[in-house]
Amino acid sequence: METPPAKTHRKIIHIDMDAFYASVEQRDFPEYRGIPLVVGGLPEGRGGVVATASYEARKFGIRSAMSSKQALQLCPHATFIRPRFPAYKEASQKIREIFSRYTDLIEPLSLDEAYLDVTEDKLNIGSAIEIAKQIKQAIKDELQLTASAGVSINKFIAKIASDINKPDGLTFIGPSAIEAFMEKLAVEKFHGVGKVTATKMKNMGLHIGGDLKKLTLDELTKHFGKAGNFYYKIVRGIDEREVQTGRETKSVSAEDTFAYDLTTTEEMEAELDKIIKVVHERLIKNNLKGRTVTLKIKYSDFKQITRNRSLLTGIQDIETISLLAKQLLAASDPEDKKIRLLGVTLSNFGEIEIKPKHEPSPDQLKLFPL
C-alpha cells in the first residue's frame, strides 16, 4: 500500500510596518524622535482623528482611530502633526520594491502592510522565515524603518502572527502549532470580530477560540450568519484564500469634516467643489471611469445619509461629477440643516452591456436612480 504524498502548504508572510506614518516623520525630522508623536487631525477646534501614534505616545494609551482630543487628554505633552501622504507613499513604493526581489505574489492591504506568497521565491531561498528576516533587514538598512513579520501557511494566521511581537518582531506559527494557537486566542483578536460581535460572543460564554470550536457549524451559522462558517474554519486553522496580486479598485472617494457646521447651500457647494477636485484627480491618476456617484452627508447631530445616482456609461469629467453631486445635495433638502461632513464616491467602474428592446432616442437622458 502506497504512502500518500505529504500535504504541501503555502508559505505566507504578512509584513506590517511599525507605526508607519509616525516612524517616517521621526526618521525625517530628528526633533520628533523619542517623543510622543501623533499623526492625524489636530485637537484644536472640533479636532480630528489619530491616524498613527508613535510608540512613545502609545505608552499613554493613544491608539489609531481615537479622537485627537482624547489623545491630548491622555498625553497633554504629545506633539500633533498633519499627515504627509506623499512621503508615506514614496516609502511604501520602496518597500514594495524590496518585496518584489523575492516574489511577484504581493497583495498590498494599505500603504503599510501586505501579504507575500513565497511558496516559490525568486532567489530560491526556500525558507519563508529567512526571507522575512532579509526583508526586515533591507527595510531597516535602506529606509531606516522597522517592520514586523508574521509567517505561516495562510493569510489569517500570518496576519495575527505579525502583531504578536511588535515592534520589529518576527513570529512563525507552523502547521502543527496552528490549532493549539487558535484555541487559546481571545475572540477579540480574531480579525473581523469587532466590539459588538466580541461582546455578543462573550455574553454567550465564548471567550477564546477553544470555546468557538465547541459549537457546530449549524450553531455558529445560527448565531452569526455567514460569518459563522468563517469562524468554524478559521478556529481550525483553515484559510484557503490566495494572495491576490490584482486587488481591484472598487471605488474612489474623498470626504471632509468641517471646522464649523455648513448651513447654506452656497457653503456646501463650495466645499463639494474641493472634494470633487480630489476625487477627479484620483480618477485621472488611476485611469478610471465610474458609473455611480454617491454623496455622503453627516449632520451636526451625527446622523448620516447617503444618496446615489447611476449612469449607463462611466464618467471621469469633473463637470458631470459636480452636476450629479450637487443634484443629490439639492434632493436631500439641505436648507436649514447643519452639515459637519460631506463626501463623494465614484464606483461601478467599467461599462455595462445594454440590451434595450428598442433603440432610445439619441438625446434621451441616460440617468436613473439606483
N, C-alpha and C positions, 0 to 999 in steps of 0.2 A: 504494500500500500504506500503510495507516494505521499511525502510530506507536503502539505500545502505551502505555497510560497509565503514568505513573511510579508505582512502588510507594510506597505510603504507610506510614509507620512510626508506631508508638505513641511517645508522649513520656512516659517513665517517670522519676520521681525517687525515689531512696531517701534518706531522711533518717535519720541516725544521731546521736543526742546524744553529746556528748563526755564520757566518764567521768561518766555521768549522776548516779548516786547521790552520788558524791563531790563533783561540781560543785554539786549542790543544798545539800549540807552546807556547802561553802565559801562559797556565796552567803549562807546563813542565819546562819552563825557565823564572824565575821571571824577568830577565833583559829585557824581551820583553814586559812586562806589561806596559800599559799606554803610549806606544809609537806607532807611525805609523809603522806598520809591513806589509811587502809584502811577500807573499809566492809564489814562482814561479821561472821563469827564471831570471837570474841576468842581470842587464842592461849593463854590460861591453861587449865590442866587438859588436857582432851582436845583442846581447840582446835576451830576451825571452818574455814570455807572463805571465801576472799575473794570478795565479790560484785562490788565495783568498787574500783579503786585510782586515786587522783589521779595526774595526770601527773608530779607531783613524786616520787611513790612508784614509778611505772613506770620511772623512770630507774635504779632499783636492780634492775630485773628482776621486780618484782612484777606478777602478772597475775591476771585473774579465774579462778576455779575452783582456784587454788592454795591449799594449806592455809595457814591463818593462822600456824602455827608456822614454816613455811618462809619465809613473808613476813617474819616477825620476824627470822629468821636473816639474810635478805638486807639488811634495813634495821632494825637494833636500835632506832633512834630514831624509828621510824614511830609515828603515833598510830592506834589501832584503836578504831572505834566501831561500835555496832549499827545496822542499817538502820532508817530511819523511813519505812516504806512509805506511810502516809497522805500525807506530804509529797511523795513521788515521784509518787504517783497524782494528786494535785492539780496538780502541774506538768505531768504528762502530758496531763491533760484540757485544760489551757490551750493546750498545743502542738497538740493535735488541733483545737481551735477555730481556731487560726491556719491549719492545713491546709484547713479547711472553707471558708475565704474564697475559695479558689482552685479547689477541686474537691470533689465528693462521692465520688469514686472513691478511697477511702483504705483501705488494708489494714494495720492495726497488726500488728506481729510481737511486740511486747512494749511495756512502758511507754516505752522509749527509742528505738524505731525503727519506721518504717512505709514502705510503698510508696505513691506517689501517681501516678495516671494523669492527666496534664494535657494529653492529646491535644486535648481541648476544655476550656479553662479558663473559669471563671465570669466573669472580668474581661476576657476576650478579649485577653489579653496576647500569646498566640501563641508566645512563646519559653519553653521549659522552663528554659533557663539563667537567664533573667530572673526567672522565678517562684521558682526555687531561691534566688536571691540575695535576693529580697524576703522569703521565708520565714525564711531565716537571720537577716536583719536584724531582722525582727519578733520572733523568739525572743530575740535579744540585747537589743533595746530594752525589750521588755515583761516578760521573765522573767530578764534578766541571766544567761543561759546561752548556751553556744555549741553549734552543731550542724554536722556535716559532711554534705555532699550529694553524691550521685552521680547523673549524668544520662545516660541512654542510651535505646535503643529497646526494651529488655526488662529484666525484673527482675534476671536474673542479672548482667548487665554493670553495671547501675546499682548493685547492692549492692557489687560489687567496687570500683567507682569511688569510692564513698563512703568507703572505707577507705584510699585512696591518700594523701591529703594531710591526715590528721588531725593535730591538732585544727583546727576552724574552717575546714575545706577545702571546695572545690567543684571537682569533676572531671567533665568532659564527655568521653565516648567516643562519637563519631559512627559512623554506619553504615559508612563507608569505612575506619575505623580498627579495627574490632572484630576481624577475623580476625587481623591482624598482632599486635594486643594479646594475643589469646588464645594465639597460637603461642609467645609469649615468657613467658607466665605460668607460674610454678612450680606443679607439680601440687598441692602442699600448700596453695596459695592458692585452689584450686577449692573453693567452698562445697559441703559434702557429702563431701569427701575427708578422712577422719580420719587419725590417725597410722598405724594399721595398713594402710589402703589405700595411703597415700603410701609407706610402706616397701615394700609389695609392688610398687608401680609402679616405684620406684627400683631394686629388685632385678631388674626386667625391662628396665632401661635407659630407663625413661620418666621424665624429669626435668621437662620442660616441655610445654606444650600442643602444640607442634610435634611432639613425639615421639608423643603420643597420636594425632595427626592422621594419622600414617603407617599406623596399624592400620585394618583394615577393620572394618565393623560386626560381622561374624561373629566376628572375633578379639577385639574388645572384649567382646562378649557372652559368649564362651567363658571369658574370664579374670575378668570382673567381673559376670556375670549381668545382671539387668535394668538395673543402673546403667551397663552398657556402652553401651546405647542413648542414655542421657542424656549420657555423655561424648562420644559420637560427634557429637551435635547441638551441644552447648554449645561444643566447641572450634571449631566453625564459626560460632559466634555465634547459634545458633538456640535461642530460648526463647519458646515460644508461650503460656506461662501468662499468664492475665489477672490484673489486680489485683482481688482478691475482697473486696468490702466486707462481706460477711456471713460471716466466718470462724466456723464452727460450733464451739461448745464441745464437746469430745469427752469431757472428764472434769473432775471437781472433786476435789482431793486436798489432803492435808496430812500432814506427817510430822515426826518429831523425833528428833534424835540426843541421847542422854542423857549427862549428866556422869559417870555411873557405870553399870556393867552392871546390868540388871534381872535378878534371879534368882528372884523369887517371882511367882506368878500375881496376887497382890494388887497388887503394884507395877505389873505390866504392864497390868492392867485400869484402874488409876488413871490411868496415862499415856494409855491408849487413850481414856478419857473426855475428856481435854483435847483430844486430836487430833480426836476425833469432833465436839466442840463447834465447832471451827474449820470443819470440812467442812460441818456443818449450817448455820452462818451463811452460808457461801458459796453453798450451795444456795438458801437463802431469798432472798439478795440477787439471785441470777440467775434466780429462779423456775423452778428445775429439779427434776425427779424422775428418779432413776436406777434402773435395774433390776439392775445388777451392783455388788456390794460386793467390793472387793479389799483384802486385808490384806497388807502388805509387812513382812517381818521380816529384819533383818540381825543376825547373831550377832557375838560378840566376835572370832571368827576371820575376820570379814568375809564369811563365807558368807551368801548372801541367798536367800530363798524368797518366793514369793507364793502366796496361796490366795484363791480367789474363790467366790462363790455368787450365783446369779441368781434373780430373781423374775419372774413373768409380768406384773406391773404395776410402775410406777415408784413409788419411795418417797422421802419427804423428811423424815419424822419421826425425831427423834433416838433414840427408843426402839428402833425397828426396826433402824436402822443399828447401834446399840450392841449389840443382841442378836446380829445376824449377825456383826459383827466379833469379838465375844467367843467365839461358836461356832467361828469359823475359828481363833482363837487356841488354843482348847482342843483342836481337831483337830490342831494342829501339835505336840502333846505338849510343852508349854513347861517342864514340871518339870525341874529340874536343867540348864537351859540358861541361858546368859548372853547377854542381848539388849542390843545397843547402839542399835538404831533400830527404830521402829515407824512405819508409815504406813497411811493408809486412803484409798481412792479410790472414788468413785461414778462409774459410766459407764453407757453404753447408755441415753441419755435418750429419753423418749417411750415409747409403748406399742407392743406387738406384737399382731398380729391372731392370735387363737387360733381354730382350726377343729377342735375335737375331734370324734371320731366319735360320741361320746355325751356327754351332759351330766354333768359331775362333780358329786359331792355338794357342797352349799354349804360344808361345813366341811372340805373337802379342803385340805390344806396346799399352797399354790402355791409350793413351794420346791424347787429342784433344783440340783445341781452342774453347772457348765459341763463 
